[in-house]
Amino acid sequence: MTLSVRIPPRVEQELAEYCARNGVTKSEAVKDALDQFLSGKTAAKTPYDLLKDLIGPLPDERASQDIARNTKRLLRERFRAKGK
């Protein structure tokens, strides 16, 4: 099936760069992206999922009650520990 789609110039440029980097055609890249999107493989990540490599695992339940009150201190400690 043939499908024509208008895309903004910025998206077209990013698509061209992606294809050049990965050695695929625009058609292949769009087909793969649609396949992943429609199969649910591109589930939205939570803010925790995006930052978990920086902040580490979630603490136990009791400690998590104090996270909101101690966010700055906890982040400062975590980043200092990463630098050691």
C-alpha distances in whole Angstrom, upper triangle without the diagonal:
4,7,10,13,17,19,22,24,26,22,21,24,24,21,22,25,23,21,25,27,24,23,19,17,15,12,14,16,13,11,15,16,14,15,18,18,17,19,22,23,24,26,29,32,35,38,40,37,36,40,41,42,44,46,46,46,47,51,52,53,56,55,52,54,56,53,52,56,56,53,54,57,54,52,54,56,52,52,55,55,51,54,56
4,7,10,14,16,20,21,23,20,18,22,22,19,20,23,22,20,23,25,23,22,18,15,13,10,13,15,12,11,15,16,14,16,19,19,18,20,23,24,24,27,29,32,35,37,40,37,36,40,41,42,44,46,46,46,47,51,53,53,57,56,52,54,56,53,52,56,56,52,53,56,54,51,54,55,52,51,55,54,51,53,56
4,7,10,13,16,18,20,17,16,19,20,17,18,22,20,19,22,24,23,22,18,15,13,10,13,14,11,11,15,15,12,15,18,17,16,19,21,22,22,25,26,30,33,35,37,35,34,37,39,40,42,44,44,44,45,49,51,51,54,53,50,52,53,50,49,53,53,49,51,53,51,48,51,53,50,49,52,52,49,51,54
4,7,10,13,15,17,15,13,17,18,15,17,20,20,18,21,24,23,22,19,16,13,11,14,15,12,13,16,16,14,17,19,18,18,22,23,24,23,26,27,30,33,35,37,35,34,37,39,40,41,44,44,45,46,49,52,52,55,54,50,52,53,50,49,52,52,49,50,53,51,48,51,52,49,48,52,52,49,50,53
4,6,10,12,14,12,11,15,15,13,15,18,18,17,20,23,22,22,19,16,12,12,15,14,11,13,16,14,13,16,18,17,17,21,22,22,21,23,24,27,30,32,34,32,31,34,37,37,39,41,42,42,43,47,49,49,52,51,47,49,50,47,46,49,49,45,46,49,48,45,47,49,46,45,49,49,46,47,51
4,7,9,12,10,9,13,14,13,15,18,18,18,20,23,23,23,20,17,13,14,17,16,13,15,18,16,15,19,20,18,20,23,24,24,22,25,25,28,30,31,34,32,31,34,37,37,38,40,42,43,43,47,49,49,52,51,47,49,50,46,45,48,48,45,45,48,47,44,46,48,46,44,48,48,45,47,50
4,6,8,6,6,10,11,10,12,15,15,16,18,20,20,21,19,16,12,14,16,14,12,15,17,14,14,18,19,17,19,22,22,23,20,23,22,25,28,28,31,30,27,31,33,34,35,37,38,40,40,44,46,46,49,48,44,46,47,43,42,45,45,41,42,45,44,40,43,45,42,41,44,45,42,43,46
4,5,5,6,9,10,11,12,14,15,17,19,20,21,22,20,18,15,16,19,16,14,18,19,17,17,21,21,19,22,25,24,24,22,24,23,25,27,28,31,29,27,30,33,33,34,36,38,39,40,44,46,46,49,47,44,45,46,42,41,44,44,40,40,43,42,39,41,43,41,39,43,44,40,42,45
4,5,5,6,9,10,10,12,14,15,16,18,20,21,19,17,14,17,19,17,15,19,20,18,19,23,23,22,24,27,27,26,23,26,25,27,29,29,32,31,28,31,34,34,34,37,39,40,41,45,48,48,50,48,45,47,47,43,42,45,45,41,41,44,43,39,41,44,41,39,42,43,40,41,44
4,5,5,6,9,10,11,12,14,15,17,18,20,19,18,15,17,19,16,15,19,20,17,19,22,22,20,23,26,25,24,21,24,22,24,26,26,29,27,24,27,30,30,30,33,35,37,38,41,44,45,47,45,42,44,44,40,39,42,41,37,37,40,39,36,37,40,37,35,39,40,36,37,41
4,5,5,6,9,10,10,12,14,15,16,18,16,15,12,14,16,13,12,15,16,13,15,18,18,17,19,22,22,21,18,21,20,22,24,25,28,26,23,26,29,29,30,32,34,35,36,40,43,43,46,44,41,43,43,39,38,41,41,37,37,40,39,36,38,40,37,35,39,39,36,37,41
4,6,5,6,9,10,11,12,14,15,16,14,13,9,12,14,12,11,15,16,14,16,19,19,18,21,23,24,23,20,23,23,25,28,28,31,29,26,29,32,31,32,35,37,38,39,43,46,46,49,47,44,46,46,43,42,45,44,41,41,44,42,39,41,43,40,38,41,42,39,40,43
4,5,5,6,9,10,11,12,14,15,15,13,11,14,16,13,13,17,18,16,18,21,21,20,23,26,25,24,22,25,24,25,28,28,31,29,26,28,31,30,31,34,36,38,39,43,46,46,49,47,44,46,46,42,41,44,43,40,40,42,41,37,39,41,38,36,39,40,37,37,41
4,5,5,6,9,10,11,12,14,13,13,11,14,15,11,12,16,15,13,16,19,18,18,21,23,22,21,18,21,21,22,25,25,27,25,22,25,27,27,28,31,32,34,35,39,42,43,45,43,40,43,43,39,38,41,40,37,37,39,38,34,36,38,35,33,36,37,33,34,38
4,5,5,6,9,10,11,12,10,9,7,10,11,8,9,12,12,11,13,16,16,16,19,21,21,19,17,21,21,22,26,26,28,26,23,26,29,28,29,32,33,35,36,40,43,44,47,45,42,44,44,41,40,43,43,39,39,42,40,37,39,40,37,35,39,39,35,37,40
4,5,5,6,9,10,10,10,9,7,11,12,10,11,14,15,14,17,19,19,19,22,24,24,23,21,24,24,26,29,29,31,29,26,29,31,30,32,35,36,38,39,43,46,47,50,48,45,47,47,44,43,46,45,42,42,44,42,39,41,42,39,37,40,41,37,38,41
4,5,5,6,9,10,10,11,10,14,14,11,13,16,16,15,18,20,20,20,23,25,25,23,21,24,24,25,28,28,30,27,24,27,29,28,29,32,33,35,37,41,44,45,48,45,43,45,45,41,41,44,43,39,39,41,40,36,38,39,36,34,37,37,34,34,37
4,5,5,6,8,8,9,9,12,11,8,11,14,12,12,15,17,16,17,20,21,21,19,17,21,21,22,25,26,27,24,22,25,27,25,27,30,31,33,35,38,41,43,45,43,41,43,43,40,40,43,41,38,38,40,38,35,37,38,35,33,36,36,32,33,36
4,5,5,6,5,6,6,9,9,7,10,12,12,12,15,17,17,18,21,22,22,20,19,23,23,25,28,29,30,27,25,28,30,29,30,33,34,36,38,41,44,45,48,46,44,46,47,43,43,46,45,41,42,44,42,38,40,41,38,36,39,39,36,37,39
4,6,5,7,8,9,13,12,11,14,16,15,16,19,20,20,22,24,25,26,23,22,26,26,27,30,31,32,29,27,29,31,30,31,34,35,37,39,43,46,47,50,48,45,48,48,44,45,48,46,42,42,44,42,39,41,42,39,37,39,39,36,36,39
4,6,8,11,12,15,13,11,15,17,15,16,19,20,19,21,24,25,25,22,21,24,25,25,28,28,30,27,24,26,28,26,28,31,32,34,36,40,43,44,47,45,42,45,45,42,42,45,43,40,40,41,39,36,37,39,35,33,36,36,32,33,35
4,6,9,11,13,11,9,13,14,13,13,17,17,17,19,22,22,22,20,19,23,24,24,27,28,29,26,24,27,28,26,28,31,31,33,36,39,42,44,47,44,42,45,45,42,42,45,44,40,40,42,40,37,38,39,36,34,37,36,33,34,36
4,7,10,12,10,10,13,15,13,15,18,19,19,21,23,24,25,22,22,25,27,27,31,32,33,30,28,30,31,30,32,35,35,37,39,43,45,47,50,48,46,49,49,45,46,49,48,44,44,46,44,40,42,43,40,38,41,40,36,37,40
4,7,8,6,7,10,11,10,12,15,15,16,18,20,21,22,20,20,24,25,26,30,31,32,29,28,31,32,30,33,36,36,37,39,43,45,47,50,48,46,48,49,45,46,49,48,44,45,47,44,41,43,44,41,39,42,42,38,39,42
4,5,5,6,9,10,11,12,14,15,17,18,20,21,23,21,21,25,26,28,31,33,34,31,29,33,34,33,35,38,38,39,41,45,48,49,52,50,48,50,51,47,47,51,50,46,46,49,46,43,45,47,43,42,45,44,41,42,45
4,5,5,6,9,10,11,12,14,15,16,18,20,21,20,19,23,24,26,30,31,33,30,28,31,33,32,34,37,38,39,40,44,47,48,51,49,46,49,49,46,45,49,48,44,45,47,45,42,44,46,42,41,44,44,40,42,44
4,5,5,6,9,10,11,12,14,15,16,18,20,19,19,23,24,27,30,32,34,31,29,33,34,34,36,39,39,40,41,45,47,48,51,50,47,49,50,47,47,50,49,46,47,49,47,44,46,48,44,43,46,46,42,44,47
4,6,5,6,9,10,10,12,14,15,16,18,17,17,21,23,25,29,30,32,29,28,31,32,32,34,36,37,37,39,43,45,46,49,48,45,48,49,45,45,49,48,44,45,48,45,42,45,46,42,41,44,44,40,42,44
4,6,5,6,9,10,11,12,14,15,17,15,15,18,20,22,25,27,29,25,24,28,29,28,31,33,33,34,36,40,42,43,46,45,42,45,45,42,42,45,44,41,42,44,42,39,41,42,39,38,41,40,37,39,41
4,5,5,6,8,10,10,12,14,15,15,14,18,19,21,25,27,29,26,25,28,30,30,32,34,34,35,36,40,42,43,46,45,42,44,45,42,42,45,45,41,42,45,42,39,42,43,40,39,42,42,39,40,43
4,5,5,6,9,10,11,12,14,14,14,18,20,22,26,28,30,27,26,30,31,31,33,35,35,36,37,41,43,43,47,46,43,45,46,43,43,47,46,43,44,46,44,41,44,45,41,41,44,43,40,42,45
4,5,5,6,9,10,11,12,11,12,15,17,20,23,26,27,24,23,27,27,27,30,32,32,32,34,38,40,40,44,43,40,42,44,40,40,44,43,40,41,43,41,38,41,42,38,38,41,40,37,39,41
4,5,5,6,9,10,11,10,9,13,15,17,21,23,24,21,20,24,25,26,28,30,30,31,32,36,38,38,42,40,37,40,41,38,38,41,41,37,38,41,38,36,38,39,36,35,39,38,35,37,40
4,5,5,6,8,10,10,10,13,15,18,22,24,26,23,23,26,28,28,31,32,32,32,33,37,39,39,43,42,39,41,42,39,39,42,42,39,40,43,40,38,41,42,38,38,42,41,38,40,43
4,5,5,6,9,9,10,13,16,18,22,25,26,23,23,27,27,28,31,32,32,32,33,37,38,39,42,41,38,41,42,39,39,43,43,39,41,43,41,38,41,42,39,38,42,41,38,41,43
4,6,5,6,5,6,9,12,15,18,21,22,19,19,23,24,24,27,28,28,28,29,33,34,35,39,38,35,37,39,36,36,39,39,36,38,40,37,35,38,38,35,35,38,37,34,37,39
4,6,5,6,6,8,11,14,17,20,22,19,19,23,24,25,27,28,28,28,29,33,34,34,38,37,34,36,38,34,34,38,38,35,37,39,36,34,37,38,35,35,38,38,35,38,40
4,5,8,8,10,13,16,19,23,24,21,22,26,26,28,30,31,31,30,31,35,36,36,39,39,36,38,40,37,37,40,40,37,39,42,39,37,40,41,38,38,42,41,38,41,43
4,6,8,9,13,16,19,22,23,20,21,25,25,26,29,30,29,29,29,33,34,34,38,37,34,37,39,36,36,40,40,37,39,41,38,36,40,40,37,37,41,39,37,40,42
4,5,6,9,12,15,19,20,17,18,22,22,23,26,27,26,25,26,29,31,31,34,34,31,33,35,32,32,36,36,33,35,37,34,33,36,37,33,34,37,36,34,37,39
4,6,9,11,15,18,18,15,16,20,20,21,24,25,24,23,24,28,30,30,34,33,30,32,34,31,32,35,35,32,34,36,33,31,34,35,31,32,35,34,31,34,36
4,6,9,12,15,16,13,14,17,18,19,22,23,23,23,23,27,29,29,33,32,29,31,33,29,30,33,33,30,32,34,31,29,32,33,29,29,33,32,30,32,35
4,6,9,13,14,11,12,16,17,18,21,21,21,21,21,25,26,26,30,29,26,28,30,27,27,30,30,27,30,32,29,27,30,31,28,28,32,31,29,32,34
4,7,10,11,9,10,14,15,17,19,19,20,19,19,23,25,25,28,27,24,26,27,24,24,27,27,24,26,29,26,24,28,29,26,26,30,29,27,30,33
4,7,8,6,7,10,11,13,15,15,16,16,16,20,22,22,25,24,21,23,24,21,21,25,24,21,23,25,23,21,24,25,22,22,26,26,23,26,29
4,5,5,6,9,10,13,14,14,14,14,13,17,19,19,22,21,17,19,21,17,17,21,21,18,20,23,20,18,22,23,20,21,25,24,23,26,28
4,5,5,6,8,11,12,11,13,13,13,16,19,19,21,19,16,18,19,15,15,18,18,15,17,19,17,15,19,20,17,18,21,22,20,23,26
4,5,5,5,9,10,9,10,9,9,13,15,16,18,17,13,16,17,13,14,17,17,14,16,18,15,13,17,18,15,16,20,19,18,21,23
4,6,5,8,10,10,10,10,11,15,17,18,21,19,17,19,20,17,18,21,20,17,19,21,18,16,20,20,17,18,21,20,18,22,24
4,6,8,9,10,11,12,13,17,20,21,23,21,19,21,21,18,18,22,20,17,18,20,18,15,18,19,16,16,20,20,17,20,23
4,6,5,6,8,10,11,15,18,19,21,19,16,19,19,15,16,19,17,14,15,17,14,12,15,16,12,12,16,16,14,17,19
4,5,5,5,7,8,12,15,17,19,17,15,18,18,15,16,19,17,15,16,17,14,12,15,15,12,13,16,15,13,17,19
4,6,6,8,11,14,17,20,22,19,18,21,21,17,19,22,19,17,17,18,15,13,15,15,11,11,15,13,11,14,16
4,6,9,12,14,18,20,21,18,17,20,19,15,17,19,17,14,14,15,12,9,12,12,8,8,11,11,9,12,14
4,7,8,10,14,16,18,14,13,16,15,12,14,16,14,11,12,12,9,7,10,10,7,8,11,11,10,13,15
4,7,9,12,15,17,14,13,17,16,13,16,18,16,14,15,15,11,10,13,12,8,10,13,11,10,14,15
4,6,9,12,14,12,11,15,15,13,16,18,16,15,17,16,13,13,16,14,11,14,16,14,14,18,18
4,7,9,11,9,8,11,12,10,13,15,14,13,16,16,12,13,16,15,12,15,18,16,16,20,21
4,7,8,6,6,10,10,9,12,14,13,13,16,15,11,13,16,14,12,16,18,16,17,21,21
4,6,6,6,9,11,11,14,16,15,15,18,17,14,16,19,17,16,20,21,19,21,24,24
4,6,5,7,10,10,13,15,15,15,19,18,16,18,21,19,18,22,24,22,23,27,27
4,5,6,8,10,12,13,13,15,18,17,15,18,20,19,19,22,23,22,24,27,27
4,5,6,7,10,11,10,12,15,13,11,14,17,15,15,18,20,19,20,24,24
4,5,5,8,10,10,10,14,14,11,13,16,15,15,18,20,19,21,24,25
4,6,7,8,10,11,15,14,13,15,18,18,18,21,22,22,24,26,27
4,6,5,6,8,11,11,10,13,15,15,15,18,20,20,22,24,25
4,5,5,5,9,9,8,10,13,13,13,15,17,17,19,22,23
4,6,5,9,10,10,11,14,15,15,17,19,20,21,24,25
4,6,8,9,10,12,14,14,16,18,19,20,22,24,25
4,6,5,6,9,10,11,12,14,16,17,18,20,22
4,6,5,6,8,10,10,12,14,15,17,19,20
4,6,5,6,9,10,11,12,14,16,17,19
4,6,5,6,9,10,11,12,14,16,17
4,5,5,6,9,10,11,12,15,16
4,5,5,6,8,10,11,13,15
4,5,5,6,9,10,11,13
4,6,5,6,9,10,11
4,5,5,6,9,10
4,5,5,6,9
4,5,5,7
4,5,5
4,6
4
